[in-house]
């Protein structure tokens, strides 16, 4: 069962979204990976992104046009399509205790000084 690999996206099979595997073209593949913004992550052959992350102009035929005409057809991305719609959220830090907490606070202070 496919699930979208985008951070924070909960679309899976039955959500009404279409799913797209990462392209084989190395340049476009790298762009997709960069847009997903996951640290130390490598997609597999079966990793997918859902249609919510693409604009209408990324498709061979605009989905809005197909829907308005009443045509149900499998969506196809253009070969150079790159996902561009994401909602990035920062993850909350886990609560720490004792010495680890002090070290974490110190690191945060140092980072703030560097900014």
N, C-alpha and C positions, 0 to 999 in steps of 0.2 A: 504494500500500500504506500503510495508516494506522499511525502510531506515536504513542504517548501523548506529549503535550507536557510532562508533569510532570518536573521536574528529578529525575534519578536513576532514573526509571521506564524499564524496557527492554521493556515490552509492545508488541508489534506484531501484525500479522496472523499468525494461526496460534498465538497464545499462549493461546487459549481465553477471552480477555477480550472484552467488548463495548466498543464505542467510541461516544462521544457528541460531537457538534459543539457548539460554544459556542452558548448560547441567543441568540435575536434580541432578547428583552426586555432593554433597556439596563441596567436596575438589576441583574438577575440576571447579565448578561454581565460587568458590572464586578466583581461579587463573585467570579465564577469567575477572572477575570484576577488579582485581588488574592490569591486563594488559591494560585495557581500560583507566585507570588513570583519572577518573572523581571524583571530590571531592563531598562528601555527596550524592552519587548516588546509587540507587538500581534499577537493571533491573526488568522489569515486565515479565509476561509470554510471551508477544509478542515481547520483545526486541530482536533484531537480530544483528549479525555481518556478514559482507560480506566475500566472498571467498578471497578477496585481502589480508586478514590479516592472511592467513594460508599458510604454505609451502606444496609442493607436498607430502612430507612424512607424513603429517597430515591426509591424506585421505586413505580410505580403498584401493582404486585403484588410482594411480597417474593420475591426469587430463591430463597431457601432453601425457601419453601413450594412454589414451582413445581418445584424439584429433588426434593423429598421425594415429590411426587405423580407425578413422572416426566413432567411436561409440558415440552416444549422449545418455548419461545416467545421471540420477540424482547423483550428488556427495554426498558421505557419508563420514563424518569425523570419525576417530577412536575415541573410547570412551574416551581415555586419551589425545586427541588433545587439545592443548592450542594455542591461537593466538599469533603470534610472530612478525608479520610485521606491524609496525606502524610508522607514521611520526608525532612526537609530535612537536607542535609549541607553543611558548609562546604567550599568548594573550596580546595585547597592553593595557596599562592602559588608562582609560578614562581621558580626560582633566578635571582638577579640578580648582577651583577658590578660591581666598582669603585664609581664615584661613585653610580651608581643604587642599589646595595646600601646604601651609607651613608645616602642620602636616605630609603630605605624604612625602615631601622632607626630613624632619627630620627622619622619619621612614626608608627611603631608606639609609640615611647616617649611621644610627645605624646598619642596616643590613650589610652594606658594612664593617663596623668596626668589626662585629662579624665573618665575613668570613675569 
